[in-house]
Amino acid sequence: MRIVVTSVFVDDQEKALQFYTNKLGFVKKQDIPMGAARWLTVVSPEDSGGTELLLEPDSHPAAAPFKRALASDGIPFTSFAVGDVRGEYERLRSAGVHFTQPPVAMGPVTTAVLDDTCGNLIQIAQKH
């Protein structure tokens, strides 16, 4: 068994696509119309056949309160691995990405937390 698709709830799929591709550097994998929404996924350019991230509309009544609760408590919705947290932090900040936590070493990992502009906090992490 392996993870093929995971999702992040977004308030606007097009805005999310622009952020996840233009700012974070993912590439669009699938874009299938599904009525008012789309089956819209992105993948790492380093692993185009890898796990897809579904930019899932947060239209379900439980999604928005869930996202707000996590964000208000400072809890990231998900985490992405990077080779150099400090380098990614500087690159993304210079691209206008807002961070709620700068890089912090925590034992065997260093993490930073960013705001994805779609209602989620996202952690980037580097294992040492």
LUMMAR-9536 format. One record per atom (N, C-alpha, C): x, y, z; residue in three letters; atom name; residue number from 0. Coordinates in nm, 2 decimals, always signed. Atoms other than C-alpha are relative to their C-alpha. Layout:
<atoms>
c1	c2	c3	vexke	pakol	doro
X	Y	Z	ALA	CA	NUM
...
</atoms>
This chain:
<atoms>
c1	c2	c3	vexke	pakol	doro
+0.08	-0.12	+0.00	MET	N	0
+0.00	+0.00	+0.00	MET	CA	0
+0.09	+0.12	+0.00	MET	C	0
-0.07	-0.12	+0.01	ARG	N	1
+0.12	+0.35	-0.08	ARG	CA	1
-0.09	+0.12	-0.01	ARG	C	1
+0.08	-0.12	+0.02	ILE	N	2
-0.01	+0.71	-0.07	ILE	CA	2
+0.02	+0.05	-0.14	ILE	C	2
+0.00	-0.05	+0.14	VAL	N	3
-0.11	+0.82	-0.42	VAL	CA	3
-0.04	+0.15	+0.00	VAL	C	3
+0.06	-0.14	-0.01	VAL	N	4
-0.31	+1.14	-0.34	VAL	CA	4
-0.02	+0.03	+0.14	VAL	C	4
+0.03	-0.06	-0.13	THR	N	5
-0.33	+1.35	-0.03	THR	CA	5
-0.06	+0.14	-0.03	THR	C	5
+0.06	-0.13	+0.04	SER	N	6
-0.52	+1.68	-0.01	SER	CA	6
+0.02	+0.10	+0.11	SER	C	6
+0.00	-0.12	-0.09	VAL	N	7
-0.52	+2.02	+0.14	VAL	CA	7
-0.13	+0.08	-0.04	VAL	C	7
+0.12	-0.08	+0.03	PHE	N	8
-0.84	+2.22	+0.17	PHE	CA	8
+0.03	+0.14	-0.03	PHE	C	8
-0.03	-0.14	+0.04	VAL	N	9
-0.83	+2.55	-0.01	VAL	CA	9
-0.13	+0.08	-0.03	VAL	C	9
+0.12	-0.08	+0.02	ASP	N	10
-1.08	+2.84	-0.03	ASP	CA	10
-0.02	+0.04	-0.14	ASP	C	10
+0.01	-0.04	+0.14	ASP	N	11
-1.01	+2.91	-0.40	ASP	CA	11
+0.11	-0.08	-0.08	ASP	C	11
-0.09	+0.09	+0.07	GLN	N	12
-0.86	+2.65	-0.63	GLN	CA	12
+0.10	+0.07	-0.09	GLN	C	12
-0.09	-0.07	+0.10	GLU	N	13
-0.72	+2.89	-0.89	GLU	CA	13
+0.11	+0.08	+0.08	GLU	C	13
-0.10	-0.07	-0.08	LYS	N	14
-0.55	+3.10	-0.62	LYS	CA	14
+0.10	-0.10	+0.06	LYS	C	14
-0.09	+0.11	-0.06	ALA	N	15
-0.41	+2.78	-0.46	ALA	CA	15
+0.09	-0.05	-0.11	ALA	C	15
-0.09	+0.05	+0.11	LEU	N	16
-0.28	+2.66	-0.80	LEU	CA	16
+0.11	+0.10	-0.02	LEU	C	16
-0.10	-0.10	+0.02	GLN	N	17
-0.10	+2.99	-0.85	GLN	CA	17
+0.10	+0.00	+0.11	GLN	C	17
-0.09	+0.00	-0.11	PHE	N	18
+0.05	+2.98	-0.50	PHE	CA	18
+0.09	-0.13	+0.00	PHE	C	18
-0.07	+0.13	-0.01	TYR	N	19
+0.15	+2.61	-0.50	TYR	CA	19
+0.10	-0.02	-0.12	TYR	C	19
-0.09	+0.01	+0.11	THR	N	20
+0.31	+2.64	-0.85	THR	CA	20
+0.09	+0.12	-0.01	THR	C	20
-0.09	-0.12	+0.02	ASN	N	21
+0.44	+3.00	-0.88	ASN	CA	21
+0.09	+0.03	+0.12	ASN	C	21
-0.08	-0.04	-0.12	LYS	N	22
+0.56	+3.04	-0.52	LYS	CA	22
+0.07	-0.12	+0.05	LYS	C	22
-0.07	+0.11	-0.07	LEU	N	23
+0.63	+2.69	-0.38	LEU	CA	23
+0.08	-0.09	-0.11	LEU	C	23
-0.08	+0.07	+0.11	GLY	N	24
+0.75	+2.54	-0.72	GLY	CA	24
-0.06	-0.13	-0.04	GLY	C	24
+0.06	+0.13	+0.05	PHE	N	25
+0.51	+2.24	-0.76	PHE	CA	25
-0.04	+0.02	-0.14	PHE	C	25
+0.05	-0.01	+0.14	VAL	N	26
+0.39	+2.16	-1.11	VAL	CA	26
-0.14	-0.07	+0.00	VAL	C	26
+0.13	+0.05	+0.01	LYS	N	27
+0.03	+2.10	-1.21	LYS	CA	27
+0.00	-0.14	-0.07	LYS	C	27
+0.00	+0.13	+0.05	LYS	N	28
-0.04	+1.73	-1.27	LYS	CA	28
-0.14	-0.03	-0.07	LYS	C	28
+0.13	+0.03	+0.06	GLN	N	29
-0.42	+1.69	-1.32	GLN	CA	29
-0.09	+0.13	+0.02	GLN	C	29
+0.10	-0.11	-0.01	ASP	N	30
-0.69	+1.95	-1.39	ASP	CA	30
-0.12	-0.05	-0.08	ASP	C	30
+0.11	+0.06	+0.06	ILE	N	31
-1.02	+1.78	-1.45	ILE	CA	31
-0.13	+0.07	+0.05	ILE	C	31
+0.12	-0.07	-0.05	PRO	N	32
-1.35	+1.98	-1.44	PRO	CA	32
-0.09	-0.10	+0.06	PRO	C	32
+0.09	+0.09	-0.07	MET	N	33
-1.59	+1.83	-1.19	MET	CA	33
-0.12	+0.09	+0.05	MET	C	33
+0.11	-0.09	-0.04	GLY	N	34
-1.89	+2.07	-1.20	GLY	CA	34
+0.05	+0.13	+0.04	GLY	C	34
-0.05	-0.13	-0.05	ALA	N	35
-1.83	+2.38	-1.00	ALA	CA	35
+0.15	+0.00	+0.04	ALA	C	35
-0.14	+0.01	-0.05	ALA	N	36
-1.49	+2.25	-0.88	ALA	CA	36
+0.08	-0.08	-0.11	ALA	C	36
-0.08	+0.08	+0.09	ARG	N	37
-1.20	+2.07	-1.04	ARG	CA	37
+0.08	-0.11	+0.08	ARG	C	37
-0.10	+0.09	-0.06	TRP	N	38
-0.99	+1.76	-0.96	TRP	CA	38
+0.13	+0.06	-0.04	TRP	C	38
-0.11	-0.08	+0.03	LEU	N	39
-0.68	+1.97	-0.94	LEU	CA	39
+0.12	-0.04	+0.09	LEU	C	39
-0.11	+0.05	-0.08	THR	N	40
-0.35	+1.82	-0.83	THR	CA	40
+0.13	+0.06	-0.05	THR	C	40
-0.13	-0.04	+0.03	VAL	N	41
+0.01	+1.93	-0.81	VAL	CA	41
+0.10	-0.11	+0.05	VAL	C	41
-0.10	+0.09	-0.04	VAL	N	42
+0.33	+1.73	-0.77	VAL	CA	42
+0.14	+0.07	+0.01	VAL	C	42
-0.13	-0.05	-0.01	SER	N	43
+0.69	+1.79	-0.69	SER	CA	43
+0.07	-0.01	-0.14	SER	C	43
-0.07	+0.01	+0.12	PRO	N	44
+0.90	+1.87	-1.00	PRO	CA	44
+0.11	-0.11	+0.00	PRO	C	44
-0.11	+0.10	-0.02	GLU	N	45
+1.16	+1.63	-0.86	GLU	CA	45
-0.06	-0.15	+0.00	GLU	C	45
+0.06	+0.13	+0.00	ASP	N	46
+0.91	+1.34	-0.86	ASP	CA	46
-0.14	+0.00	-0.06	ASP	C	46
+0.13	-0.02	+0.07	SER	N	47
+0.64	+1.38	-1.12	SER	CA	47
-0.09	-0.12	+0.00	SER	C	47
+0.09	+0.12	-0.02	GLY	N	48
+0.51	+1.03	-1.07	GLY	CA	48
-0.03	-0.03	+0.15	GLY	C	48
+0.02	+0.02	-0.14	GLY	N	49
+0.50	+1.07	-0.69	GLY	CA	49
-0.13	+0.04	+0.05	GLY	C	49
+0.13	-0.04	-0.07	THR	N	50
+0.23	+1.16	-0.44	THR	CA	50
-0.05	+0.13	-0.06	THR	C	50
+0.06	-0.12	+0.05	GLU	N	51
-0.01	+1.41	-0.58	GLU	CA	51
-0.07	+0.07	+0.12	GLU	C	51
+0.06	-0.08	-0.10	LEU	N	52
-0.14	+1.70	-0.36	LEU	CA	52
-0.13	+0.05	-0.07	LEU	C	52
+0.13	-0.05	+0.05	LEU	N	53
-0.51	+1.76	-0.43	LEU	CA	53
-0.04	+0.13	+0.06	LEU	C	53
+0.05	-0.13	-0.05	LEU	N	54
-0.62	+2.12	-0.40	LEU	CA	54
-0.15	+0.00	+0.01	LEU	C	54
+0.14	+0.04	-0.02	GLU	N	55
-0.95	+2.03	-0.25	GLU	CA	55
-0.08	+0.12	+0.05	GLU	C	55
+0.09	-0.11	-0.04	PRO	N	56
-1.23	+2.29	-0.23	PRO	CA	56
-0.05	-0.02	+0.15	PRO	C	56
+0.04	+0.01	-0.14	ASP	N	57
-1.32	+2.37	+0.14	ASP	CA	57
-0.15	+0.02	+0.01	ASP	C	57
+0.14	-0.03	+0.00	SER	N	58
-1.69	+2.39	+0.06	SER	CA	58
-0.08	-0.09	+0.10	SER	C	58
+0.07	+0.08	-0.10	HIS	N	59
-1.79	+2.11	+0.30	HIS	CA	59
-0.01	+0.08	+0.13	HIS	C	59
+0.02	-0.08	-0.12	PRO	N	60
-1.94	+2.27	+0.62	PRO	CA	60
+0.11	-0.02	+0.11	PRO	C	60
-0.09	+0.03	-0.11	ALA	N	61
-1.68	+2.10	+0.84	ALA	CA	61
+0.14	+0.06	-0.03	ALA	C	61
-0.14	-0.03	+0.04	ALA	N	62
-1.37	+2.21	+0.64	ALA	CA	62
+0.04	+0.14	+0.05	ALA	C	62
-0.05	-0.13	-0.04	ALA	N	63
-1.36	+2.59	+0.71	ALA	CA	63
+0.02	+0.01	+0.15	ALA	C	63
-0.03	-0.01	-0.15	PRO	N	64
-1.40	+2.56	+1.09	PRO	CA	64
+0.12	-0.08	+0.04	PRO	C	64
-0.12	+0.09	-0.02	PHE	N	65
-1.14	+2.28	+1.09	PHE	CA	65
+0.13	+0.08	-0.03	PHE	C	65
-0.12	-0.08	+0.04	LYS	N	66
-0.89	+2.50	+0.90	LYS	CA	66
+0.02	+0.12	+0.09	LYS	C	66
-0.02	-0.12	-0.09	ARG	N	67
-0.96	+2.81	+1.12	ARG	CA	67
+0.05	-0.05	+0.13	ARG	C	67
-0.04	+0.05	-0.13	ALA	N	68
-0.91	+2.60	+1.44	ALA	CA	68
+0.15	-0.04	-0.01	ALA	C	68
-0.15	+0.04	+0.01	LEU	N	69
-0.57	+2.46	+1.32	LEU	CA	69
+0.08	+0.13	-0.02	LEU	C	69
-0.08	-0.12	+0.02	ALA	N	70
-0.45	+2.80	+1.20	ALA	CA	70
+0.00	+0.09	+0.12	ALA	C	70
+0.00	-0.08	-0.12	SER	N	71
-0.56	+2.98	+1.51	SER	CA	71
+0.09	-0.06	+0.11	SER	C	71
-0.08	+0.07	-0.10	ASP	N	72
-0.37	+2.72	+1.72	ASP	CA	72
+0.15	-0.01	-0.05	ASP	C	72
-0.14	+0.01	+0.06	GLY	N	73
-0.06	+2.75	+1.49	GLY	CA	73
+0.04	-0.13	-0.05	GLY	C	73
-0.03	+0.14	+0.03	ILE	N	74
-0.09	+2.39	+1.38	ILE	CA	74
+0.01	-0.01	-0.16	ILE	C	74
+0.00	+0.02	+0.15	PRO	N	75
+0.03	+2.32	+1.02	PRO	CA	75
-0.09	-0.12	-0.04	PRO	C	75
+0.09	+0.10	+0.05	PHE	N	76
-0.21	+2.12	+0.81	PHE	CA	76
+0.07	-0.12	-0.06	PHE	C	76
-0.09	+0.10	+0.05	THR	N	77
+0.07	+1.93	+0.64	THR	CA	77
+0.14	+0.04	+0.00	THR	C	77
-0.14	-0.03	+0.00	SER	N	78
+0.44	+1.91	+0.60	SER	CA	78
+0.07	-0.04	-0.13	SER	C	78
-0.07	+0.03	+0.12	PHE	N	79
+0.67	+1.92	+0.30	PHE	CA	79
+0.15	-0.01	+0.03	PHE	C	79
-0.14	+0.01	-0.02	ALA	N	80
+1.03	+1.79	+0.30	ALA	CA	80
+0.08	+0.09	-0.09	ALA	C	80
-0.10	-0.08	+0.08	VAL	N	81
+1.31	+2.02	+0.18	VAL	CA	81
+0.14	-0.04	+0.04	VAL	C	81
-0.14	+0.03	-0.02	GLY	N	82
+1.68	+1.97	+0.15	GLY	CA	82
+0.07	+0.10	+0.09	GLY	C	82
-0.07	-0.11	-0.07	ASP	N	83
+1.77	+2.31	+0.31	ASP	CA	83
-0.11	+0.10	+0.05	ASP	C	83
+0.11	-0.09	-0.05	VAL	N	84
+1.50	+2.48	+0.53	VAL	CA	84
+0.04	+0.14	+0.00	VAL	C	84
-0.04	-0.15	-0.01	ARG	N	85
+1.70	+2.80	+0.58	ARG	CA	85
+0.00	+0.06	-0.14	ARG	C	85
+0.00	-0.05	+0.13	GLY	N	86
+1.76	+2.83	+0.21	GLY	CA	86
-0.14	+0.02	-0.06	GLY	C	86
+0.13	-0.01	+0.05	GLU	N	87
+1.40	+2.76	+0.12	GLU	CA	87
-0.08	+0.12	+0.07	GLU	C	87
+0.06	-0.12	-0.08	TYR	N	88
+1.29	+3.01	+0.39	TYR	CA	88
+0.03	+0.13	-0.07	TYR	C	88
-0.05	-0.12	+0.07	GLU	N	89
+1.50	+3.28	+0.23	GLU	CA	89
-0.06	+0.02	-0.14	GLU	C	89
+0.05	-0.01	+0.13	ARG	N	90
+1.39	+3.20	-0.12	ARG	CA	90
-0.15	+0.03	+0.00	ARG	C	90
+0.15	-0.02	-0.01	LEU	N	91
+1.02	+3.19	-0.03	LEU	CA	91
-0.03	+0.14	+0.05	LEU	C	91
+0.02	-0.14	-0.06	ARG	N	92
+1.04	+3.51	+0.18	ARG	CA	92
+0.02	+0.10	-0.11	ARG	C	92
-0.03	-0.10	+0.11	SER	N	93
+1.20	+3.69	-0.11	SER	CA	93
-0.10	+0.00	-0.11	SER	C	93
+0.11	+0.01	+0.10	ALA	N	94
+0.91	+3.57	-0.33	ALA	CA	94
-0.13	+0.05	+0.06	ALA	C	94
+0.12	-0.06	-0.06	GLY	N	95
+0.66	+3.73	-0.09	GLY	CA	95
-0.08	-0.10	+0.09	GLY	C	95
+0.07	+0.09	-0.08	VAL	N	96
+0.56	+3.42	+0.11	VAL	CA	96
+0.01	+0.04	+0.15	VAL	C	96
+0.01	-0.04	-0.14	HIS	N	97
+0.45	+3.50	+0.47	HIS	CA	97
+0.03	-0.13	+0.08	HIS	C	97
-0.03	+0.11	-0.09	PHE	N	98
+0.60	+3.27	+0.74	PHE	CA	98
-0.05	+0.04	+0.14	PHE	C	98
+0.05	-0.02	-0.14	THR	N	99
+0.44	+3.23	+1.09	THR	CA	99
+0.11	-0.05	+0.09	THR	C	99
-0.11	+0.05	-0.09	GLN	N	100
+0.75	+3.05	+1.22	GLN	CA	100
+0.13	+0.00	-0.09	GLN	C	100
-0.13	+0.01	+0.07	PRO	N	101
+1.11	+3.11	+1.10	PRO	CA	101
+0.06	-0.14	+0.02	PRO	C	101
-0.06	+0.13	-0.02	PRO	N	102
+1.34	+2.81	+1.08	PRO	CA	102
+0.04	-0.02	+0.15	PRO	C	102
-0.03	+0.03	-0.14	VAL	N	103
+1.38	+2.64	+1.42	VAL	CA	103
+0.05	-0.14	+0.00	VAL	C	103
-0.06	+0.14	-0.01	ALA	N	104
+1.60	+2.34	+1.50	ALA	CA	104
-0.07	-0.07	+0.12	ALA	C	104
+0.07	+0.08	-0.10	MET	N	105
+1.41	+2.07	+1.69	MET	CA	105
+0.06	-0.14	+0.00	MET	C	105
-0.06	+0.13	+0.00	GLY	N	106
+1.64	+1.78	+1.76	GLY	CA	106
+0.05	-0.04	-0.14	GLY	C	106
-0.05	+0.04	+0.13	PRO	N	107
+1.69	+1.59	+1.43	PRO	CA	107
-0.07	+0.07	-0.12	PRO	C	107
+0.06	-0.07	+0.11	VAL	N	108
+1.48	+1.83	+1.22	VAL	CA	108
+0.00	+0.15	+0.02	VAL	C	108
+0.02	-0.15	-0.01	THR	N	109
+1.46	+2.20	+1.14	THR	CA	109
-0.13	+0.02	-0.08	THR	C	109
+0.13	-0.02	+0.07	THR	N	110
+1.12	+2.33	+1.05	THR	CA	110
-0.03	+0.15	-0.01	THR	C	110
+0.05	-0.14	+0.01	ALA	N	111
+0.96	+2.66	+0.94	ALA	CA	111
-0.15	-0.02	-0.05	ALA	C	111
+0.15	+0.01	+0.03	VAL	N	112
+0.58	+2.73	+0.89	VAL	CA	112
-0.04	+0.12	-0.08	VAL	C	112
+0.04	-0.10	+0.09	LEU	N	113
+0.43	+2.93	+0.61	LEU	CA	113
-0.15	+0.00	-0.01	LEU	C	113
+0.14	-0.02	+0.02	ASP	N	114
+0.08	+3.06	+0.53	ASP	CA	114
-0.02	-0.02	-0.15	ASP	C	114
+0.01	+0.03	+0.14	ASP	N	115
-0.04	+2.92	+0.20	ASP	CA	115
-0.10	+0.10	-0.08	ASP	C	115
+0.10	-0.10	+0.05	THR	N	116
-0.29	+3.22	+0.14	THR	CA	116
-0.13	-0.06	-0.03	THR	C	116
+0.13	+0.07	+0.02	CYS	N	117
-0.57	+2.96	+0.12	CYS	CA	117
-0.06	-0.05	+0.13	CYS	C	117
+0.06	+0.04	-0.13	GLY	N	118
-0.64	+2.92	+0.49	GLY	CA	118
+0.08	-0.10	+0.08	GLY	C	118
-0.07	+0.11	-0.06	ASN	N	119
-0.37	+2.67	+0.58	ASN	CA	119
+0.14	+0.05	+0.04	ASN	C	119
-0.14	-0.01	-0.03	LEU	N	120
-0.04	+2.67	+0.76	LEU	CA	120
+0.07	-0.12	-0.05	LEU	C	120
-0.08	+0.11	+0.06	ILE	N	121
+0.22	+2.45	+0.59	ILE	CA	121
+0.14	+0.00	+0.06	ILE	C	121
-0.14	+0.02	-0.05	GLN	N	122
+0.54	+2.32	+0.75	GLN	CA	122
+0.09	-0.05	-0.11	GLN	C	122
-0.11	+0.06	+0.08	ILE	N	123
+0.86	+2.27	+0.56	ILE	CA	123
+0.10	-0.05	+0.10	ILE	C	123
-0.08	+0.06	-0.10	ALA	N	124
+1.10	+2.04	+0.73	ALA	CA	124
+0.12	-0.07	-0.07	ALA	C	124
-0.12	+0.06	+0.04	GLN	N	125
+1.46	+1.92	+0.69	GLN	CA	125
+0.05	-0.09	+0.11	GLN	C	125
-0.06	+0.09	-0.10	LYS	N	126
+1.59	+1.61	+0.86	LYS	CA	126
+0.15	+0.02	-0.01	LYS	C	126
-0.15	-0.01	-0.01	HIS	N	127
+1.96	+1.63	+0.97	HIS	CA	127
+0.06	-0.13	-0.01	HIS	C	127
</atoms>
